């Protein structure tokens, strides 16, 4: 039993930060609330006050990630810039990125998660609408799928080091900018 009292300035943030570090190093499977409590210097039950369980913690990480992604993509000047920002987000927030797209780890009906995911989706749709107006129906939706597939696929391959040879020493964001320019023309 941990005899330390529950005194922490922001336990929720401390647990999230520790979890992100563990996920970045070992993946989501390496995550344990007991280990995170130890890292935060609190009782093993303390994180449950904020997250209930491991799934709750991973859901909170995904919700935070989608919120960060939405804010990042909303700053884009055009579709190509949105894709570059998506790739940058994946590089700067690898643990969020791993968890966000693993629905088997999450409470997919969580309100915070569904709201943040909707904000990120809207940001991506707005970027695509500059190239394919929404009035085009299925074509606009498919253009969105194509744009997301390109950015997400590139980011995923980059994160798993499958593009190390292809990218070489070049800036991955510039490589993505060139790649997206080959496939999407601003209109």
Helices and strands as residue ranges (DSSP letters): H 11-26, G 28-30, H 33-40, H 48-51, H 54-74, H 79-92, H 94-100, G 103-105, H 111-129, G 134-136, H 138-159, H 164-167, H 172-183
